[in-house]
Amino acid sequence: MDPLAQFKESQKQSWVHFVPFEVLTTPAAALLVKHGGITLGMKVLDVACGTGVVAITAARVGAAVTALDLTPQLLERAKENARLAQVRVEWREGDVEQLPFADGEFDAVLSQFGHIFAPRSEVAIAEMLRVLKPGGPIAFSTWPPEFLVGQTGALAARYAPPPPPGASPPMLWGDPKVIEQRLGSSVRNIRFQRATMLVPALSLAHFRTNVERAAGPVIRLIEMLAATDPARLASFRQEFDAIVAPYFADNLVRQDYLMTSAQKTAIG
């Protein structure tokens, strides 16, 4: 298996444990659907849909939704969530870097903290724009590098093995200048909106433990360090808690994020 394929297979397996985080991403999903201007009758693609919180929210406002994710276990959870919500969504297993859809097939394309983990950012965004019709909105939520999740993501990257050649750090998707550069002339009317997710936690260790059990990249890192270098694992945990401390108050951890929306140009 080549390094890129191996990296994606590792991602596919590690995100299996993400389900507990859906309680946090559900409110954010409603904000993203509004930010993307999703309305009745639109044909919408949710990329890297996870447990389906964005797809189901869009379906509830009357959109015809297709949702895609790399991890089949998350799609099973998404199907159950859709059944409970009594909405219809077409669920597909697949890779954002190779979307199984026709050019211009969708009226809108969304992604909530998902497409950012595709290793080749330029391939992922090109595919998302390819399947979007001219004039249609693309909207996504990402983690700014200067805030909590961006800082802990950078910390994890320092402790983890290097990604395959050509892979881009996920948190660069939270930098408006990088977003503008990546979207380029393919879009117009770029709009940014800041938002905050508040995560319940009883202590720094409580918060960290929940992350270690559910966040894909961190799960892989903890398993590796526990098996090979316990002292380095202890160091990672100490640094992680120090980063989180300024964001922790009143049993809540503040996670700031960024929403982006834009319209595809006719030549995009």
Stockholm file with secondary structure:
# STOCKHOLM 1.0

chainA/1-268         MDPLAQFKESQKQSWVHFVPFEVLTTPAAALLVKHGGITLGMKVLDVACGTGVVAITAARVGAAVTALDLTPQLLERAKENARLAQVRVEWREGDVEQLPFADGEFDAVLSQFGHIFAPRSEVAIAEMLRVLKPGGPIAFSTWPPEFLVGQTGALAARYAPPPPPGASPPMLWGDPKVIEQRLGSSVRNIRFQRATMLVPALSLAHFRTNVERAAGPVIRLIEMLAATDPARLASFRQEFDAIVAPYFADNLVRQDYLMTSAQKTAIG
#=GR chainA/1-268 SS CCHHHHHHHHHHHHGGGGGGGHHHHHHHHHHHHHHTTCCTTCEEEEESCTTSHHHHHHHHTTCEEEEEESCHHHHHHHHHHHHHHTCCEEEEECBTTBCCSCTTCBSEEEEESCGGGSSCHHHHHHHHHHTBCTTCEEEEEECCTTSHHHHHHHHHHHHSCCCCTTCCCGGGGGCHHHHHHHHGGGEEEEEEEEEEEEEECSSHHHHHHHHHHHCHHHHHHHHHHHHHCHHHHHHHHHHHHHHHGGGEETTEEEEEEEEEEEEECTTC
#=GC SS_cons         CCHHHHHHHHHHHHGGGGGGGHHHHHHHHHHHHHHTTCCTTCEEEEESCTTSHHHHHHHHTTCEEEEEESCHHHHHHHHHHHHHHTCCEEEEECBTTBCCSCTTCBSEEEEESCGGGSSCHHHHHHHHHHTBCTTCEEEEEECCTTSHHHHHHHHHHHHSCCCCTTCCCGGGGGCHHHHHHHHGGGEEEEEEEEEEEEEECSSHHHHHHHHHHHCHHHHHHHHHHHHHCHHHHHHHHHHHHHHHGGGEETTEEEEEEEEEEEEECTTC
//
